[in-house]
Amino acid sequence: MVSITIRNLTKKYGNTTAVKDLNLQIKDKEFFVFLGPSGCGKTTTLFAIAGLVEADAGEIWIGDDLVTSAEQGIHKPPQEREISMVFQDYAIYPHMTVFDNIAFPLQIRKTDKNETQERVRKTAELLSITQLLDRKPKQLSGGQRQRVALGRAMVRRPKVFLMDEPLANLDAKLRVQTRTELKKLQLELGVTTVYVTHDQVEAMTMADRIMVQRDGIAEQIGTPDELYNHPSNLFVAGFIGSPEMNFIDCSLIEEKGKLSLDTKEFSIPLPNETSSELRNYTGMELIMGIRPEDIYESKFAEESKKEYAVRVTLDLIEPVGPFLLLHLRAGRIPLVATVKDTRVKAGQQVIMEIDPSKIHIFDKKTTKAIV
Amino acid sequence: MEGEELRFPKPRRIVLYTLLVVLVFAFLLPLWTAVTTSFKSAQDIIYTVPVEPPLSPTIEPLLTAFSLMQGPLLNSLIFTVVAMILSCLLGSINGYVLTKIKFRGANTIFLLLTIGIFIPYQAVLVPLVLTISRLGLYNNIFGLILTHTTYGITITSLLFRNFYGLIPDSLIMAAKTDGAGTWTIYRRIILPLSLLEFVVAGVLQFTSIWNDFLFGVVLARGSEALPASVQLANLKGTTEVAWNIQMAGTLWYALPVLIIYLVLGKYLIRGYMAGAIKG
């Protein structure tokens, strides 16, 4: 059982707070991703778990082992935490062969020579780099170096893997391929893994759970599905998903006991089941969020047929491959929709339907999600 | 290709090469003079101009000079090599600590170290002699080792600090998470990666310690610890000037530095380039 518990973690660099009062529980065998833009504190949090930076406040537990406690003055150095780490630039020792690189953590611990040999060989086999063992890092490609770094992290069988954007320096094709392999490997080894990335696709595809961080604060912690379908605030809603969610300023109006969102250009009636919680927000400034795939081209030519249909102008079609990206305009409000196919051409008008059950509503002031 | 062969060099080239040849002669002239004079007997020196070859070449002056210089040469070799190794090692450790272990006051310490480079030798002579005598190291080879090591640390620390600044921090962090402590990281990662820098700093230290005259002349009087540089000055004699012995002594004195440059020149240039390419 290797869970990681972080309590009230704070880390400051001079006047800037990199991590602010973070609380987090990472479960045993979980693939946990820290996601956020650069400078959000994700790497600092990872380094704090690794023991590479000292916390200014708070506690970190790895399993039953209290490794960091600013209050009790505990700061175990990295070599006393049973972690291993993969760095963005791989940090392979340039003067050692691949074998020595992978064997390094074992040699440091004075592991028996035969056992070292055996374990390095097995690790290399698992990563299919056996033929590279005698080479120097200079002679390796980016992808091969990445594998060596992984091998070095795995060979010791640590309690926790920490990964700092390990795929960021690979080219696009290799990144997707390695992403899958890495996820498989983690499932196979069953080692609790903390993974830092700024790439939301990477986070969504690999993670069991994700923490979205911004300015040192955890904006939301949840499964990829929760983050995608129930973002708790505007930032998460905008950060997760590509193309980005549409955000439209609107206000809530009540007519004959029925609620609808009014955007000045069009209004969308809300389903009855959501109405009760929303009533308090009548008249307040809100933001409506709708994902591009939740806007469809209507089968009807007349907008009056459906009350949540909107007449828009199609500005531009971008064929992405699996779908078309439609850049639309409802009056002055720009909208992006993804559709499989369309009969309309750029410059023409078209009726689009917005799925009312897929609408997210945010409070403009607090940026928090309401529904 | 044919056009290339037939083409006459441009006038600018001709001027350039002429100038270079003249300069080569100018620079080689003193060395040439030293060599010719070393092979001349006392008589030949009177009958010939210094640049002329000897009338009847003899190796007598070289042998005499060697017998006079061998003790001091050995002294110099010992304290130069020991002080070079010590100052490089300590400078390398300083550079590692100053760049890779973040601690409060690191920059202040580095500043103080750097100031050391700019203190002229003459300014410290009196306190130096007093300190060395109090330590009982006056006229002792250890006194010279201590002095040269201490003085060398400033410049070697600067060199190694700049070099280690080029080694990515992630390498150190990786070693830490792999389980290595501060000293193991130095021994297994930092040291093997800085071999070329050791050549650069080592050659610099060897040359400057070997060529030092001032510390040698104030810290060693007798024969036990006398450096070659001081003995070379003594060769000029008191009543008559034995040019041939002096020149032969100079050749012996220049030999170790010459050998070092010939043997290590390749690595020296690579060491200089290592910084240039990465930076």
Interface residues (C-beta under 8 A of the other chain):
Chain A: F47 A50 G51 L52 P77 P78 Q79 I83 S84 M85 F87 Q88 D89 A91 I92 Y93 P94 H95 F104 P105 I108 R109 A149 R152 R156 L162
Chain B: P168 S170 L171 M173 A174 A175 K176 T177 D178 G179 A180 G181 T184 R188 I189 P192 L193
